[in-house]
Amino acid sequence: MTQPFRLENVGLINRDKKISFKFNGKNYYGYEGDTLASALIANGVHLVGRSFKYHRPRGFFGAGVDEPYAIVQLYRNGETEPNIKATEQELFDGLEATSVNCWPSVNFDIGAINNFLKIFLPAGFYYKTFMWPKSFWFKIYEPFIRKAAGLGVASIKHDKERYEHKYEYCDLLITGSGPSGLASAYAAAKNGARVILAEDKSRFGGTLLTSEVNIGNQSGKEWADGIISELKEMPNVTVKNRSQVFGYYDHNMLVMSERISDHLPKTKKFHPKQRLWYIRAKEVLISSGSIERPIVFGNNDTPGVMLSSAAKEYLKVYGVLVGKNPLIFTNNDSGYETAIEFKKNGVDPVILDTRKNPKSEIVDEAIDLGINIKFSYVVVAAQGYKKVKSADIAKISDDKEQLGVIENINCDCICVSGFWTPTIHLASQSGNKTKFKDDIDAFVPGISKQNETTLGAANGTYTLDETLKSSFETGHKLSKEITNKDNKISFPNVVEKKSTVHDKFWCVPLPKGKNYKRFLDFQNDVAVSDIEIALKEGYRSIEHVKRYTTLGMATDQGKTSNLNGLQLVSKIENKVVPAVGHTTFRPPYTPVSIGAIVGREVGKHSKPTRKSPMHSWHEKNNAVFVDAGVWLRPRYYKQDQENLFEGSKREAKNVRTNVGVCDVTTLGKIDIKGPDAAELLNRVYTNAWLKLPVGKARYGVMLREDGIVMDDGTTTRISENHYHMTTTTAQAANVLSHLEYYLQLVWPELNVNVVSSTEQWAGAAIAGPKSRDLLQKLFPNSDVSNEGLPFMGYMEGDLFGVKARIFRISFSGELAYEVNVESDNGNFMWEKIMEVGQEFKIQPYGTEALSTLRIEMGHVAGSELDGRTIPYDNSLEGLLSKKKDFIGKRSLTRKAFTADDRQKVVGVVPLDKKTSIPEGSHLVKDSNAPLPNPKLGYISASCWSVEHDNPFSLAILKDGKNMIGEKLFVMSPLKNKVIPVEIVSSHYVDPKGERVRS
Amino acid sequence: MLHIKCPHCGMRSQNEFSYGGDATIKRPELGKEVSDQEWDDFVYNRKSLRGKHWELWQHLSGCRQWIKVERDTATHEIFKTLKANQEIS
């Protein structure tokens, strides 16, 4: 099988290595160095997809990042990826791709009926039609539109590929390895600057690969190759191909995606698929070049109509002819370069030049080569449906308004050049106020906001000599300022053909009686007529016109359509283009894989996992774990086939009757030292702290300045100036920041140091009537009697040779202790407790039993201290000191906080003593009241009381203090439950708190 | 992502810091009588400035120091950073 459109001996591909691939189920081959696009064109495949709205046939338009058409679904190594540009995807062995947005096939697509209905699909069609009736949106319109639209299908499988993130600093980041990028990188590198040079394609050199120039007696490509190999050898330079700098963020932070493995059949072992670079650059040199502009004419979206520069690139880089009977339609000299390349390779092109009488070296060369050139000629319309077959052409008047007699000439492709649009996206993203440059009819960067400089074609400089000169100078100057080195490099002699001015012509008028679609945006099917409708309907701001018509809103972000859209709006509005202004460029410049953005933070790695030192013991003993913030905590220890409810009930019951042990390592711990430590506590907590003796613990509540409870916990005075504070698991980090804030900014005169010691201590809570007996056996040399270690007492002890802290504090409401040892000894402590506890029938208990125990005791916790409640609401008002000021005290006098019917925590019991109450349910007076039924409160926490053997909940209830004994209803519309309940005291067990003191 | 010069550690990326609001707010002294208005101004009322703004940041993943940063809220330009104990001039 031969490749009908492949030239011999032309191009940079490796003809020794054939590569086979599949497109839409058919086998083809190409060569190493091909893109999917170049290989398909070489094989004569010109139809690759269907357009977004009208499902018109789509071919290839460009040869790189600007491609609006050739978007395919890619299959690689058992994975699939949508939205892949065939013009960017390098060919690899076994590559498979399919067309998107067509059904049942690209050749026969049912959606193409839209093309004949296009009169019904004008601008704003979706807005106008699908708004009514409203109820139709979710069920009928949206699913239909979703099915019809789309540029491929995302994989629903877990992505097994690895993506990495990298942070890098450099002196100069240079985006693009064309002439300006190479020259500036070289000059800066020679001055010793740390340089990163990024090129989005696989080959370095940009336009030097395709232009007929001579630099220092070398071809452009030879010169580029020489510079690149020298740069690669320099230790201060990082050169990256397949790397797109797509976003310019604040403080010169740029983000680049490096496609490491996308061009390979399979990612190599230990390699990522892509790497996202976060680069902080002192200076950014934007050398992103320019993108050729199309000229607008009838049916200008027919496959075979493409950018003239793309045709040249396919020819010179890939040895591929985009057609054998090409028509070149140009308003400037660039089209001639393409025509000359065709001619040199034995293909006779015809040039239509909108200019009347251009004179330049390039034009002369074309004339000398005997190329057929028609001046003052335009393409009126392309003819052919799935491929260009001919073109209607005509002479155009000098004022560009009148068309002459329409002739039809045969051609199999139309290569269009409407001059060049600088790629200003990155400059614009950085905050640069761009300006309109009249002579090139396009925007260029204006005054920089951040440290960025735009060079070469991206800055509207289109001659090589000038580009190289200014780039060498800029690279040298900027690097000199950073490194203080001044290594002059000799400037090479540049030979290029001189060109002349372009014709500011961009849109061919419609001939009388013809109604051709003339497309501006090729990916979103936005035609001239759509913009006209939008303006007729009163849209004026270019930002509104964009959104109404979707011009420039496709995945190519209007790289080839924006300027022509602006030209049209300004023409209809009778304004100049700069007055219309362009829409805002936002990152990313090109689509970026979600995987690359996420990086390694996938699944379990999306957040850190914190485990206590006793974790492996829990695992071995059938713990079922639960996420508590970033901690993993045992929820219950499963025995046989028991479920969560049964297991937690068993564990909680054992605490009430015997003794249980719970891993409380996750509690936040803060070590506080200094002569003013007591004073700090006294200001932070609502109760009094100045008289707490050494060896005693105290429960405390801390508020935010707005009076809301921030956290609670116990703090123990270890020695004269040394305290040990505990916080809830969730608030540990916030409380530390809170203390640091007051110590550093508000009361710097306090001589106190705070540091987190959460990780340093392993904690075990031993709770239950037999806990003292157990403790005595654990610490035979310590007096842990009620007198020796009273409630809220503290002592240090010796746990079989390990130093331990013993606190007599209780969360369960039982007689309880907390033992802390250094983390490394945590497992030893735990195993000793379990071993010695056997005779007391000890069982470990998890967070579910822990919750049950605290709920039925009426101890408030995170679900009540939820950032919306004040001390009164939690029945903590007894802890508010009247004698001293503390953080948040002044806020408690607010009217809402002192209202008579202020909400308060209460207990809730179902009347049938059977039905469990869902957390989050609402409390109402009358379950049959019309909606909205006034809500009196909400269920904050629910459990099955092991003491009473019936369901019990805590609730935050309006006027809670006067509601005890009331009968209300719990309503959970989500669970479709209505439960009659009685309001009781929140202290459902041991209301006098005798057990903890026993 | 901003690049903030911690007066203790040097230039660091924004993701090492956490934001702490207006740095010019002074907490009323403890025990001092304050009117409702004064208290509301301290707790709630903040200007939403466009332009230069002195604000607090904590170098959370670094030295844990609270610092004062003068930043342009519109352009993100950072003019000056101070230690917690340095007065805004």
Interface residues (C-beta under 8 A of the other chain):
Chain A: Y167 Y249 D250 H251 N252 M253 Y278 R280 G431 K449 R683 E705 D706 S737 E740 Y741 Q744 L745 V746 P748 K884 D885 F886 R890 S891
Chain B: M1 L2 H3 S13 S18 G20 R27 P28 L30 G31 V34 W39 F42 V43 Y44 L56 Q58 L60 R64 Q65 W66 T75 H76 I78 A84 N85
